[in-house]
Amino acid sequence: MKPSNSNEPPLGNANRRLLTIKEAAQVLCCSEANVYALKEAGELPFVCVGVRKGYRIDSFDVEAFIDRKKTNKVAAPVRTPRPRLKHLRLSK
C-alpha cells in the first residue's frame, strides 16, 4: 500500500470540507439556530468532533440539502390590498 502524503487531499475529496455550524449558516444564508434546528430534525447530517469541539457538517451534505430544497414553483402573486372600510355604526 502506498503511503499517503499529508499535503495531498484524499482521492475524490479535493473539494470536501467539514464546516462549522457558523460556516454552514453562512453558506445557507440563515442563522446558526436554523442550522441547529435542521440538524436536530435530521435534515442535515452532522459529525460530532470530540467532546467540546462541537459539530461539523460535510460541505457535500450542505450542497445536497440545497439541491433537495430547490423548486421550480412560481412565487405566489402579490395580492392587492383590500380597500379600507369606513367605520360602521350599528343602531340599537
PDB file of N, CA, C and O in Angstrom:
ATOM      1  N   MET A   1       0.844  -1.171   0.000  1.00  0.00           N
ATOM      2  CA  MET A   1       0.000   0.000   0.000  1.00  0.00           C
ATOM      3  C   MET A   1       0.890   1.234   0.000  1.00  0.00           C
ATOM      4  O   MET A   1       1.879   1.296   0.731  1.00  0.00           O
ATOM      5  N   LYS A   2       0.539   2.205  -0.813  1.00  0.00           N
ATOM      6  CA  LYS A   2       1.328   3.422  -0.959  1.00  0.00           C
ATOM      7  C   LYS A   2       1.095   4.341   0.244  1.00  0.00           C
ATOM      8  O   LYS A   2      -0.053   4.600   0.606  1.00  0.00           O
ATOM      9  N   PRO A   3       2.179   4.841   0.871  1.00  0.00           N
ATOM     10  CA  PRO A   3       1.976   5.765   1.990  1.00  0.00           C
ATOM     11  C   PRO A   3       1.370   7.071   1.508  1.00  0.00           C
ATOM     12  O   PRO A   3       1.703   7.558   0.428  1.00  0.00           O
ATOM     13  N   SER A   4       0.489   7.628   2.302  1.00  0.00           N
ATOM     14  CA  SER A   4      -0.171   8.864   1.881  1.00  0.00           C
ATOM     15  C   SER A   4       0.700  10.058   2.220  1.00  0.00           C
ATOM     16  O   SER A   4       1.365  10.095   3.255  1.00  0.00           O
ATOM     17  N   ASN A   5       0.680  11.025   1.332  1.00  0.00           N
ATOM     18  CA  ASN A   5       1.386  12.280   1.555  1.00  0.00           C
ATOM     19  C   ASN A   5       0.416  13.212   2.258  1.00  0.00           C
ATOM     20  O   ASN A   5      -0.678  13.450   1.745  1.00  0.00           O
ATOM     21  N   SER A   6       0.776  13.742   3.405  1.00  0.00           N
ATOM     22  CA  SER A   6      -0.147  14.562   4.186  1.00  0.00           C
ATOM     23  C   SER A   6      -0.492  15.877   3.502  1.00  0.00           C
ATOM     24  O   SER A   6      -1.447  16.541   3.904  1.00  0.00           O
ATOM     25  N   ASN A   7       0.265  16.272   2.473  1.00  0.00           N
ATOM     26  CA  ASN A   7      -0.020  17.521   1.761  1.00  0.00           C
ATOM     27  C   ASN A   7      -1.090  17.358   0.698  1.00  0.00           C
ATOM     28  O   ASN A   7      -1.630  18.349   0.207  1.00  0.00           O
ATOM     29  N   GLU A   8      -1.403  16.122   0.336  1.00  0.00           N
ATOM     30  CA  GLU A   8      -2.382  15.876  -0.721  1.00  0.00           C
ATOM     31  C   GLU A   8      -3.714  15.474  -0.107  1.00  0.00           C
ATOM     32  O   GLU A   8      -3.751  14.691   0.842  1.00  0.00           O
ATOM     33  N   PRO A   9      -4.831  16.018  -0.656  1.00  0.00           N
ATOM     34  CA  PRO A   9      -6.143  15.596  -0.154  1.00  0.00           C
ATOM     35  C   PRO A   9      -6.433  14.171  -0.596  1.00  0.00           C
ATOM     36  O   PRO A   9      -5.892  13.726  -1.609  1.00  0.00           O
ATOM     37  N   PRO A  10      -7.269  13.446   0.132  1.00  0.00           N
ATOM     38  CA  PRO A  10      -7.639  12.091  -0.291  1.00  0.00           C
ATOM     39  C   PRO A  10      -8.277  12.123  -1.672  1.00  0.00           C
ATOM     40  O   PRO A  10      -8.927  13.100  -2.044  1.00  0.00           O
ATOM     41  N   LEU A  11      -8.086  11.047  -2.428  1.00  0.00           N
ATOM     42  CA  LEU A  11      -8.639  10.983  -3.784  1.00  0.00           C
ATOM     43  C   LEU A  11     -10.145  11.158  -3.768  1.00  0.00           C
ATOM     44  O   LEU A  11     -10.836  10.573  -2.934  1.00  0.00           O
ATOM     45  N   GLY A  12     -10.654  11.961  -4.686  1.00  0.00           N
ATOM     46  CA  GLY A  12     -12.086  12.168  -4.807  1.00  0.00           C
ATOM     47  C   GLY A  12     -12.661  13.144  -3.803  1.00  0.00           C
ATOM     48  O   GLY A  12     -13.857  13.434  -3.845  1.00  0.00           O
ATOM     49  N   ASN A  13     -11.849  13.653  -2.910  1.00  0.00           N
ATOM     50  CA  ASN A  13     -12.345  14.549  -1.871  1.00  0.00           C
ATOM     51  C   ASN A  13     -11.666  15.909  -1.921  1.00  0.00           C
ATOM     52  O   ASN A  13     -11.525  16.570  -0.892  1.00  0.00           O
ATOM     53  N   ALA A  14     -11.250  16.326  -3.092  1.00  0.00           N
ATOM     54  CA  ALA A  14     -10.500  17.578  -3.220  1.00  0.00           C
ATOM     55  C   ALA A  14     -11.301  18.781  -2.729  1.00  0.00           C
ATOM     56  O   ALA A  14     -10.719  19.709  -2.166  1.00  0.00           O
ATOM     57  N   ASN A  15     -12.615  18.790  -2.926  1.00  0.00           N
ATOM     58  CA  ASN A  15     -13.434  19.936  -2.532  1.00  0.00           C
ATOM     59  C   ASN A  15     -14.233  19.689  -1.256  1.00  0.00           C
ATOM     60  O   ASN A  15     -15.009  20.548  -0.837  1.00  0.00           O
ATOM     61  N   ARG A  16     -14.055  18.549  -0.649  1.00  0.00           N
ATOM     62  CA  ARG A  16     -14.827  18.203   0.549  1.00  0.00           C
ATOM     63  C   ARG A  16     -14.226  18.895   1.768  1.00  0.00           C
ATOM     64  O   ARG A  16     -13.010  18.908   1.959  1.00  0.00           O
ATOM     65  N   ARG A  17     -15.104  19.469   2.585  1.00  0.00           N
ATOM     66  CA  ARG A  17     -14.695  20.156   3.808  1.00  0.00           C
ATOM     67  C   ARG A  17     -15.707  19.897   4.889  1.00  0.00           C
ATOM     68  O   ARG A  17     -16.891  19.711   4.607  1.00  0.00           O
ATOM     69  N   LEU A  18     -15.260  19.881   6.114  1.00  0.00           N
ATOM     70  CA  LEU A  18     -16.172  19.845   7.247  1.00  0.00           C
ATOM     71  C   LEU A  18     -16.361  21.275   7.716  1.00  0.00           C
ATOM     72  O   LEU A  18     -15.404  21.950   8.095  1.00  0.00           O
ATOM     73  N   LEU A  19     -17.608  21.728   7.687  1.00  0.00           N
ATOM     74  CA  LEU A  19     -17.936  23.107   8.039  1.00  0.00           C
ATOM     75  C   LEU A  19     -18.402  23.194   9.481  1.00  0.00           C
ATOM     76  O   LEU A  19     -19.041  22.275   9.993  1.00  0.00           O
ATOM     77  N   THR A  20     -18.083  24.296  10.130  1.00  0.00           N
ATOM     78  CA  THR A  20     -18.638  24.561  11.452  1.00  0.00           C
ATOM     79  C   THR A  20     -20.102  24.961  11.272  1.00  0.00           C
ATOM     80  O   THR A  20     -20.549  25.212  10.153  1.00  0.00           O
ATOM     81  N   ILE A  21     -20.831  25.019  12.358  1.00  0.00           N
ATOM     82  CA  ILE A  21     -22.230  25.452  12.297  1.00  0.00           C
ATOM     83  C   ILE A  21     -22.304  26.865  11.722  1.00  0.00           C
ATOM     84  O   ILE A  21     -23.174  27.165  10.904  1.00  0.00           O
ATOM     85  N   LYS A  22     -21.396  27.722  12.151  1.00  0.00           N
ATOM     86  CA  LYS A  22     -21.377  29.105  11.678  1.00  0.00           C
ATOM     87  C   LYS A  22     -21.113  29.168  10.174  1.00  0.00           C
ATOM     88  O   LYS A  22     -21.768  29.929   9.463  1.00  0.00           O
ATOM     89  N   GLU A  23     -20.156  28.371   9.684  1.00  0.00           N
ATOM     90  CA  GLU A  23     -19.849  28.354   8.252  1.00  0.00           C
ATOM     91  C   GLU A  23     -21.022  27.806   7.444  1.00  0.00           C
ATOM     92  O   GLU A  23     -21.340  28.327   6.375  1.00  0.00           O
ATOM     93  N   ALA A  24     -21.668  26.748   7.960  1.00  0.00           N
ATOM     94  CA  ALA A  24     -22.832  26.183   7.268  1.00  0.00           C
ATOM     95  C   ALA A  24     -23.955  27.211   7.204  1.00  0.00           C
ATOM     96  O   ALA A  24     -24.652  27.306   6.194  1.00  0.00           O
ATOM     97  N   ALA A  25     -24.135  27.979   8.274  1.00  0.00           N
ATOM     98  CA  ALA A  25     -25.164  29.024   8.288  1.00  0.00           C
ATOM     99  C   ALA A  25     -24.856  30.092   7.240  1.00  0.00           C
ATOM    100  O   ALA A  25     -25.769  30.600   6.589  1.00  0.00           O
ATOM    101  N   GLN A  26     -23.588  30.433   7.071  1.00  0.00           N
ATOM    102  CA  GLN A  26     -23.211  31.419   6.060  1.00  0.00           C
ATOM    103  C   GLN A  26     -23.483  30.898   4.658  1.00  0.00           C
ATOM    104  O   GLN A  26     -23.962  31.643   3.804  1.00  0.00           O
ATOM    105  N   VAL A  27     -23.180  29.620   4.410  1.00  0.00           N
ATOM    106  CA  VAL A  27     -23.430  29.028   3.093  1.00  0.00           C
ATOM    107  C   VAL A  27     -24.928  29.000   2.802  1.00  0.00           C
ATOM    108  O   VAL A  27     -25.351  29.275   1.679  1.00  0.00           O
ATOM    109  N   LEU A  28     -25.729  28.668   3.814  1.00  0.00           N
ATOM    110  CA  LEU A  28     -27.179  28.557   3.638  1.00  0.00           C
ATOM    111  C   LEU A  28     -27.903  29.893   3.785  1.00  0.00           C
ATOM    112  O   LEU A  28     -29.116  29.969   3.585  1.00  0.00           O
ATOM    113  N   CYS A  29     -27.169  30.940   4.131  1.00  0.00           N
ATOM    114  CA  CYS A  29     -27.764  32.277   4.335  1.00  0.00           C
ATOM    115  C   CYS A  29     -28.886  32.223   5.373  1.00  0.00           C
ATOM    116  O   CYS A  29     -29.986  32.727   5.148  1.00  0.00           O
ATOM    117  N   CYS A  30     -28.587  31.609   6.497  1.00  0.00           N
ATOM    118  CA  CYS A  30     -29.571  31.522   7.572  1.00  0.00           C
ATOM    119  C   CYS A  30     -28.847  31.658   8.906  1.00  0.00           C
ATOM    120  O   CYS A  30     -27.627  31.819   8.944  1.00  0.00           O
ATOM    121  N   SER A  31     -29.586  31.593   9.975  1.00  0.00           N
ATOM    122  CA  SER A  31     -28.991  31.724  11.304  1.00  0.00           C
ATOM    123  C   SER A  31     -28.387  30.397  11.756  1.00  0.00           C
ATOM    124  O   SER A  31     -28.709  29.333  11.228  1.00  0.00           O
ATOM    125  N   GLU A  32     -27.509  30.491  12.742  1.00  0.00           N
ATOM    126  CA  GLU A  32     -26.937  29.285  13.327  1.00  0.00           C
ATOM    127  C   GLU A  32     -28.029  28.458  14.003  1.00  0.00           C
ATOM    128  O   GLU A  32     -27.982  27.228  13.982  1.00  0.00           O
ATOM    129  N   ALA A  33     -29.005  29.128  14.596  1.00  0.00           N
ATOM    130  CA  ALA A  33     -30.121  28.422  15.240  1.00  0.00           C
ATOM    131  C   ALA A  33     -30.892  27.592  14.220  1.00  0.00           C
ATOM    132  O   ALA A  33     -31.352  26.493  14.530  1.00  0.00           O
ATOM    133  N   ASN A  34     -31.033  28.112  13.009  1.00  0.00           N
ATOM    134  CA  ASN A  34     -31.732  27.376  11.961  1.00  0.00           C
ATOM    135  C   ASN A  34     -30.936  26.130  11.563  1.00  0.00           C
ATOM    136  O   ASN A  34     -31.521  25.075  11.320  1.00  0.00           O
ATOM    137  N   VAL A  35     -29.610  26.246  11.497  1.00  0.00           N
ATOM    138  CA  VAL A  35     -28.774  25.086  11.169  1.00  0.00           C
ATOM    139  C   VAL A  35     -28.899  24.036  12.271  1.00  0.00           C
ATOM    140  O   VAL A  35     -29.011  22.846  11.977  1.00  0.00           O
ATOM    141  N   TYR A  36     -28.883  24.463  13.540  1.00  0.00           N
ATOM    142  CA  TYR A  36     -29.079  23.521  14.645  1.00  0.00           C
ATOM    143  C   TYR A  36     -30.440  22.837  14.528  1.00  0.00           C
ATOM    144  O   TYR A  36     -30.551  21.635  14.769  1.00  0.00           O
ATOM    145  N   ALA A  37     -31.470  23.590  14.161  1.00  0.00           N
ATOM    146  CA  ALA A  37     -32.813  23.010  14.014  1.00  0.00           C
ATOM    147  C   ALA A  37     -32.838  21.987  12.878  1.00  0.00           C
ATOM    148  O   ALA A  37     -33.452  20.929  13.014  1.00  0.00           O
ATOM    149  N   LEU A  38     -32.178  22.291  11.763  1.00  0.00           N
ATOM    150  CA  LEU A  38     -32.105  21.345  10.644  1.00  0.00           C
ATOM    151  C   LEU A  38     -31.354  20.083  11.063  1.00  0.00           C
ATOM    152  O   LEU A  38     -31.723  18.975  10.672  1.00  0.00           O
ATOM    153  N   LYS A  39     -30.312  20.254  11.851  1.00  0.00           N
ATOM    154  CA  LYS A  39     -29.534  19.120  12.359  1.00  0.00           C
ATOM    155  C   LYS A  39     -30.404  18.254  13.265  1.00  0.00           C
ATOM    156  O   LYS A  39     -30.426  17.031  13.126  1.00  0.00           O
ATOM    157  N   GLU A  40     -31.114  18.883  14.186  1.00  0.00           N
ATOM    158  CA  GLU A  40     -31.964  18.146  15.127  1.00  0.00           C
ATOM    159  C   GLU A  40     -33.121  17.447  14.418  1.00  0.00           C
ATOM    160  O   GLU A  40     -33.556  16.378  14.848  1.00  0.00           O
ATOM    161  N   ALA A  41     -33.623  18.044  13.331  1.00  0.00           N
ATOM    162  CA  ALA A  41     -34.733  17.452  12.578  1.00  0.00           C
ATOM    163  C   ALA A  41     -34.266  16.316  11.669  1.00  0.00           C
ATOM    164  O   ALA A  41     -35.087  15.620  11.072  1.00  0.00           O
ATOM    165  N   GLY A  42     -32.945  16.128  11.564  1.00  0.00           N
ATOM    166  CA  GLY A  42     -32.422  15.062  10.714  1.00  0.00           C
ATOM    167  C   GLY A  42     -32.323  15.442   9.250  1.00  0.00           C
ATOM    168  O   GLY A  42     -32.055  14.586   8.407  1.00  0.00           O
ATOM    169  N   GLU A  43     -32.535  16.708   8.934  1.00  0.00           N
ATOM    170  CA  GLU A  43     -32.467  17.141   7.540  1.00  0.00           C
ATOM    171  C   GLU A  43     -31.042  17.443   7.096  1.00  0.00           C
ATOM    172  O   GLU A  43     -30.759  17.487   5.899  1.00  0.00           O
ATOM    173  N   LEU A  44     -30.147  17.651   8.053  1.00  0.00           N
ATOM    174  CA  LEU A  44     -28.764  17.987   7.748  1.00  0.00           C
ATOM    175  C   LEU A  44     -27.861  17.077   8.580  1.00  0.00           C
ATOM    176  O   LEU A  44     -27.722  17.281   9.786  1.00  0.00           O
ATOM    177  N   PRO A  45     -27.240  16.065   7.941  1.00  0.00           N
ATOM    178  CA  PRO A  45     -26.362  15.160   8.687  1.00  0.00           C
ATOM    179  C   PRO A  45     -25.174  15.916   9.284  1.00  0.00           C
ATOM    180  O   PRO A  45     -24.754  16.944   8.753  1.00  0.00           O
ATOM    181  N   PHE A  46     -24.643  15.406  10.377  1.00  0.00           N
ATOM    182  CA  PHE A  46     -23.541  16.094  11.049  1.00  0.00           C
ATOM    183  C   PHE A  46     -22.534  15.092  11.584  1.00  0.00           C
ATOM    184  O   PHE A  46     -22.812  13.896  11.677  1.00  0.00           O
ATOM    185  N   VAL A  47     -21.366  15.595  11.931  1.00  0.00           N
ATOM    186  CA  VAL A  47     -20.303  14.802  12.528  1.00  0.00           C
ATOM    187  C   VAL A  47     -20.001  15.422  13.886  1.00  0.00           C
ATOM    188  O   VAL A  47     -19.821  16.635  13.994  1.00  0.00           O
ATOM    189  N   CYS A  48     -19.947  14.596  14.912  1.00  0.00           N
ATOM    190  CA  CYS A  48     -19.588  15.086  16.241  1.00  0.00           C
ATOM    191  C   CYS A  48     -18.068  14.993  16.360  1.00  0.00           C
ATOM    192  O   CYS A  48     -17.486  13.920  16.203  1.00  0.00           O
ATOM    193  N   VAL A  49     -17.434  16.135  16.641  1.00  0.00           N
ATOM    194  CA  VAL A  49     -15.977  16.189  16.720  1.00  0.00           C
ATOM    195  C   VAL A  49     -15.574  16.386  18.174  1.00  0.00           C
ATOM    196  O   VAL A  49     -15.781  17.459  18.742  1.00  0.00           O
ATOM    197  N   GLY A  50     -15.007  15.369  18.765  1.00  0.00           N
ATOM    198  CA  GLY A  50     -14.539  15.475  20.139  1.00  0.00           C
ATOM    199  C   GLY A  50     -15.663  15.751  21.120  1.00  0.00           C
ATOM    200  O   GLY A  50     -16.844  15.616  20.800  1.00  0.00           O
ATOM    201  N   VAL A  51     -15.266  16.142  22.321  1.00  0.00           N
ATOM    202  CA  VAL A  51     -16.240  16.409  23.367  1.00  0.00           C
ATOM    203  C   VAL A  51     -16.668  17.866  23.339  1.00  0.00           C
ATOM    204  O   VAL A  51     -17.851  18.171  23.489  1.00  0.00           O
ATOM    205  N   ARG A  52     -15.714  18.766  23.148  1.00  0.00           N
ATOM    206  CA  ARG A  52     -16.023  20.191  23.231  1.00  0.00           C
ATOM    207  C   ARG A  52     -15.932  20.928  21.909  1.00  0.00           C
ATOM    208  O   ARG A  52     -16.270  22.110  21.842  1.00  0.00           O
ATOM    209  N   LYS A  53     -15.495  20.277  20.883  1.00  0.00           N
ATOM    210  CA  LYS A  53     -15.308  20.956  19.600  1.00  0.00           C
ATOM    211  C   LYS A  53     -16.617  21.177  18.857  1.00  0.00           C
ATOM    212  O   LYS A  53     -16.677  21.970  17.917  1.00  0.00           O
ATOM    213  N   GLY A  54     -17.651  20.486  19.271  1.00  0.00           N
ATOM    214  CA  GLY A  54     -18.946  20.708  18.647  1.00  0.00           C
ATOM    215  C   GLY A  54     -19.190  19.838  17.434  1.00  0.00           C
ATOM    216  O   GLY A  54     -18.650  18.738  17.312  1.00  0.00           O
ATOM    217  N   TYR A  55     -20.010  20.352  16.545  1.00  0.00           N
ATOM    218  CA  TYR A  55     -20.455  19.600  15.384  1.00  0.00           C
ATOM    219  C   TYR A  55     -19.836  20.165  14.120  1.00  0.00           C
ATOM    220  O   TYR A  55     -19.500  21.347  14.043  1.00  0.00           O
ATOM    221  N   ARG A  56     -19.692  19.291  13.127  1.00  0.00           N
ATOM    222  CA  ARG A  56     -19.239  19.702  11.807  1.00  0.00           C
ATOM    223  C   ARG A  56     -20.220  19.126  10.801  1.00  0.00           C
ATOM    224  O   ARG A  56     -20.797  18.057  11.004  1.00  0.00           O
ATOM    225  N   ILE A  57     -20.394  19.862   9.713  1.00  0.00           N
ATOM    226  CA  ILE A  57     -21.310  19.437   8.660  1.00  0.00           C
ATOM    227  C   ILE A  57     -20.525  19.350   7.368  1.00  0.00           C
ATOM    228  O   ILE A  57     -19.839  20.296   6.980  1.00  0.00           O
ATOM    229  N   ASP A  58     -20.627  18.215   6.709  1.00  0.00           N
ATOM    230  CA  ASP A  58     -19.908  17.984   5.461  1.00  0.00           C
ATOM    231  C   ASP A  58     -20.416  18.945   4.390  1.00  0.00           C
ATOM    232  O   ASP A  58     -21.624  19.110   4.218  1.00  0.00           O
ATOM    233  N   SER A  59     -19.493  19.576   3.675  1.00  0.00           N
ATOM    234  CA  SER A  59     -19.887  20.533   2.636  1.00  0.00           C
ATOM    235  C   SER A  59     -20.720  19.854   1.552  1.00  0.00           C
ATOM    236  O   SER A  59     -21.589  20.489   0.955  1.00  0.00           O
ATOM    237  N   PHE A  60     -20.464  18.561   1.290  1.00  0.00           N
ATOM    238  CA  PHE A  60     -21.267  17.844   0.301  1.00  0.00           C
ATOM    239  C   PHE A  60     -22.711  17.694   0.782  1.00  0.00           C
ATOM    240  O   PHE A  60     -23.643  17.760  -0.019  1.00  0.00           O
ATOM    241  N   ASP A  61     -22.895  17.492   2.091  1.00  0.00           N
ATOM    242  CA  ASP A  61     -24.249  17.378   2.642  1.00  0.00           C
ATOM    243  C   ASP A  61     -24.993  18.707   2.559  1.00  0.00           C
ATOM    244  O   ASP A  61     -26.206  18.729   2.348  1.00  0.00           O
ATOM    245  N   VAL A  62     -24.271  19.816   2.724  1.00  0.00           N
ATOM    246  CA  VAL A  62     -24.898  21.138   2.586  1.00  0.00           C
ATOM    247  C   VAL A  62     -25.359  21.329   1.144  1.00  0.00           C
ATOM    248  O   VAL A  62     -26.470  21.800   0.903  1.00  0.00           O
ATOM    249  N   GLU A  63     -24.505  20.963   0.183  1.00  0.00           N
ATOM    250  CA  GLU A  63     -24.877  21.082  -1.233  1.00  0.00           C
ATOM    251  C   GLU A  63     -26.063  20.175  -1.561  1.00  0.00           C
ATOM    252  O   GLU A  63     -26.963  20.575  -2.300  1.00  0.00           O
ATOM    253  N   ALA A  64     -26.069  18.958  -1.017  1.00  0.00           N
ATOM    254  CA  ALA A  64     -27.183  18.033  -1.254  1.00  0.00           C
ATOM    255  C   ALA A  64     -28.476  18.590  -0.660  1.00  0.00           C
ATOM    256  O   ALA A  64     -29.541  18.458  -1.264  1.00  0.00           O
ATOM    257  N   PHE A  65     -28.391  19.208   0.513  1.00  0.00           N
ATOM    258  CA  PHE A  65     -29.566  19.822   1.137  1.00  0.00           C
ATOM    259  C   PHE A  65     -30.114  20.928   0.242  1.00  0.00           C
ATOM    260  O   PHE A  65     -31.323  21.019   0.033  1.00  0.00           O
ATOM    261  N   ILE A  66     -29.229  21.764  -0.282  1.00  0.00           N
ATOM    262  CA  ILE A  66     -29.651  22.847  -1.179  1.00  0.00           C
ATOM    263  C   ILE A  66     -30.331  22.263  -2.411  1.00  0.00           C
ATOM    264  O   ILE A  66     -31.371  22.762  -2.839  1.00  0.00           O
ATOM    265  N   ASP A  67     -29.751  21.205  -2.987  1.00  0.00           N
ATOM    266  CA  ASP A  67     -30.345  20.582  -4.178  1.00  0.00           C
ATOM    267  C   ASP A  67     -31.723  20.008  -3.878  1.00  0.00           C
ATOM    268  O   ASP A  67     -32.623  20.095  -4.714  1.00  0.00           O
ATOM    269  N   ARG A  68     -31.904  19.412  -2.675  1.00  0.00           N
ATOM    270  CA  ARG A  68     -33.222  18.858  -2.312  1.00  0.00           C
ATOM    271  C   ARG A  68     -34.268  19.948  -2.152  1.00  0.00           C
ATOM    272  O   ARG A  68     -35.451  19.714  -2.401  1.00  0.00           O
ATOM    273  N   LYS A  69     -33.850  21.123  -1.743  1.00  0.00           N
ATOM    274  CA  LYS A  69     -34.794  22.204  -1.470  1.00  0.00           C
ATOM    275  C   LYS A  69     -35.088  23.073  -2.686  1.00  0.00           C
ATOM    276  O   LYS A  69     -35.954  23.945  -2.624  1.00  0.00           O
ATOM    277  N   LYS A  70     -34.382  22.850  -3.787  1.00  0.00           N
ATOM    278  CA  LYS A  70     -34.645  23.643  -4.989  1.00  0.00           C
ATOM    279  C   LYS A  70     -36.036  23.324  -5.518  1.00  0.00           C
ATOM    280  O   LYS A  70     -36.513  22.195  -5.408  1.00  0.00           O
ATOM    281  N   THR A  71     -36.671  24.327  -6.090  1.00  0.00           N
ATOM    282  CA  THR A  71     -38.018  24.148  -6.621  1.00  0.00           C
ATOM    283  C   THR A  71     -38.187  24.959  -7.893  1.00  0.00           C
ATOM    284  O   THR A  71     -37.488  25.947  -8.115  1.00  0.00           O
ATOM    285  N   ASN A  72     -39.119  24.530  -8.720  1.00  0.00           N
ATOM    286  CA  ASN A  72     -39.444  25.269  -9.939  1.00  0.00           C
ATOM    287  C   ASN A  72     -40.779  25.979  -9.806  1.00  0.00           C
ATOM    288  O   ASN A  72     -41.306  26.519 -10.779  1.00  0.00           O
ATOM    289  N   LYS A  73     -41.321  25.976  -8.604  1.00  0.00           N
ATOM    290  CA  LYS A  73     -42.617  26.612  -8.392  1.00  0.00           C
ATOM    291  C   LYS A  73     -42.504  28.112  -8.612  1.00  0.00           C
ATOM    292  O   LYS A  73     -41.484  28.734  -8.315  1.00  0.00           O
ATOM    293  N   VAL A  74     -43.569  28.664  -9.134  1.00  0.00           N
ATOM    294  CA  VAL A  74     -43.634  30.107  -9.336  1.00  0.00           C
ATOM    295  C   VAL A  74     -44.112  30.733  -8.032  1.00  0.00           C
ATOM    296  O   VAL A  74     -45.006  30.208  -7.370  1.00  0.00           O
ATOM    297  N   ALA A  75     -43.521  31.834  -7.682  1.00  0.00           N
ATOM    298  CA  ALA A  75     -43.920  32.519  -6.455  1.00  0.00           C
ATOM    299  C   ALA A  75     -45.377  32.957  -6.551  1.00  0.00           C
ATOM    300  O   ALA A  75     -45.867  33.292  -7.629  1.00  0.00           O
ATOM    301  N   ALA A  76     -46.046  32.950  -5.437  1.00  0.00           N
ATOM    302  CA  ALA A  76     -47.448  33.369  -5.399  1.00  0.00           C
ATOM    303  C   ALA A  76     -47.559  34.834  -5.808  1.00  0.00           C
ATOM    304  O   ALA A  76     -46.714  35.648  -5.438  1.00  0.00           O
ATOM    305  N   PRO A  77     -48.604  35.175  -6.575  1.00  0.00           N
ATOM    306  CA  PRO A  77     -48.757  36.573  -6.984  1.00  0.00           C
ATOM    307  C   PRO A  77     -49.030  37.466  -5.777  1.00  0.00           C
ATOM    308  O   PRO A  77     -49.624  37.044  -4.784  1.00  0.00           O
ATOM    309  N   VAL A  78     -48.591  38.681  -5.891  1.00  0.00           N
ATOM    310  CA  VAL A  78     -48.805  39.646  -4.812  1.00  0.00           C
ATOM    311  C   VAL A  78     -50.260  40.076  -4.835  1.00  0.00           C
ATOM    312  O   VAL A  78     -50.781  40.498  -5.868  1.00  0.00           O
ATOM    313  N   ARG A  79     -50.913  39.965  -3.678  1.00  0.00           N
ATOM    314  CA  ARG A  79     -52.323  40.353  -3.610  1.00  0.00           C
ATOM    315  C   ARG A  79     -52.427  41.856  -3.461  1.00  0.00           C
ATOM    316  O   ARG A  79     -51.615  42.494  -2.791  1.00  0.00           O
ATOM    317  N   THR A  80     -53.448  42.406  -4.104  1.00  0.00           N
ATOM    318  CA  THR A  80     -53.688  43.841  -3.940  1.00  0.00           C
ATOM    319  C   THR A  80     -54.331  44.064  -2.578  1.00  0.00           C
ATOM    320  O   THR A  80     -55.158  43.262  -2.146  1.00  0.00           O
ATOM    321  N   PRO A  81     -53.967  45.124  -1.910  1.00  0.00           N
ATOM    322  CA  PRO A  81     -54.542  45.362  -0.584  1.00  0.00           C
ATOM    323  C   PRO A  81     -56.040  45.645  -0.661  1.00  0.00           C
ATOM    324  O   PRO A  81     -56.527  46.271  -1.601  1.00  0.00           O
ATOM    325  N   ARG A  82     -56.746  45.170   0.344  1.00  0.00           N
ATOM    326  CA  ARG A  82     -58.187  45.417   0.392  1.00  0.00           C
ATOM    327  C   ARG A  82     -58.430  46.877   0.723  1.00  0.00           C
ATOM    328  O   ARG A  82     -57.665  47.487   1.471  1.00  0.00           O
ATOM    329  N   PRO A  83     -59.496  47.438   0.167  1.00  0.00           N
ATOM    330  CA  PRO A  83     -59.798  48.833   0.499  1.00  0.00           C
ATOM    331  C   PRO A  83     -60.229  48.938   1.955  1.00  0.00           C
ATOM    332  O   PRO A  83     -60.875  48.040   2.496  1.00  0.00           O
ATOM    333  N   ARG A  84     -59.864  50.038   2.568  1.00  0.00           N
ATOM    334  CA  ARG A  84     -60.259  50.257   3.963  1.00  0.00           C
ATOM    335  C   ARG A  84     -61.747  50.550   4.034  1.00  0.00           C
ATOM    336  O   ARG A  84     -62.281  51.328   3.244  1.00  0.00           O
ATOM    337  N   LEU A  85     -62.388  49.933   4.966  1.00  0.00           N
ATOM    338  CA  LEU A  85     -63.815  50.156   5.160  1.00  0.00           C
ATOM    339  C   LEU A  85     -64.006  51.258   6.192  1.00  0.00           C
ATOM    340  O   LEU A  85     -63.285  51.343   7.186  1.00  0.00           O
ATOM    341  N   LYS A  86     -64.987  52.087   5.928  1.00  0.00           N
ATOM    342  CA  LYS A  86     -65.301  53.131   6.901  1.00  0.00           C
ATOM    343  C   LYS A  86     -65.962  52.489   8.105  1.00  0.00           C
ATOM    344  O   LYS A  86     -66.608  51.446   8.000  1.00  0.00           O
ATOM    345  N   HIS A  87     -65.792  53.113   9.219  1.00  0.00           N
ATOM    346  CA  HIS A  87     -66.377  52.605  10.446  1.00  0.00           C
ATOM    347  C   HIS A  87     -67.899  52.620  10.334  1.00  0.00           C
ATOM    348  O   HIS A  87     -68.500  53.631   9.970  1.00  0.00           O
ATOM    349  N   LEU A  88     -68.502  51.493  10.650  1.00  0.00           N
ATOM    350  CA  LEU A  88     -69.960  51.390  10.592  1.00  0.00           C
ATOM    351  C   LEU A  88     -70.528  51.525  11.996  1.00  0.00           C
ATOM    352  O   LEU A  88     -70.023  50.933  12.950  1.00  0.00           O
ATOM    353  N   ARG A  89     -71.566  52.300  12.099  1.00  0.00           N
ATOM    354  CA  ARG A  89     -72.244  52.459  13.375  1.00  0.00           C
ATOM    355  C   ARG A  89     -73.517  51.623  13.355  1.00  0.00           C
ATOM    356  O   ARG A  89     -74.344  51.735  12.450  1.00  0.00           O
ATOM    357  N   LEU A  90     -73.647  50.800  14.356  1.00  0.00           N
ATOM    358  CA  LEU A  90     -74.850  49.983  14.445  1.00  0.00           C
ATOM    359  C   LEU A  90     -75.840  50.675  15.366  1.00  0.00           C
ATOM    360  O   LEU A  90     -75.499  51.067  16.482  1.00  0.00           O
ATOM    361  N   SER A  91     -77.059  50.818  14.891  1.00  0.00           N
ATOM    362  CA  SER A  91     -78.082  51.463  15.729  1.00  0.00           C
ATOM    363  C   SER A  91     -78.811  50.398  16.531  1.00  0.00           C
ATOM    364  O   SER A  91     -78.944  49.252  16.104  1.00  0.00           O
ATOM    365  N   LYS A  92     -79.273  50.800  17.690  1.00  0.00           N
ATOM    366  CA  LYS A  92     -79.993  49.868  18.558  1.00  0.00           C
ATOM    367  C   LYS A  92     -81.461  49.957  18.352  1.00  0.00           C
ATOM    368  O   LYS A  92     -82.221  49.240  19.004  1.00  0.00           O
TER     369      LYS A  92
END
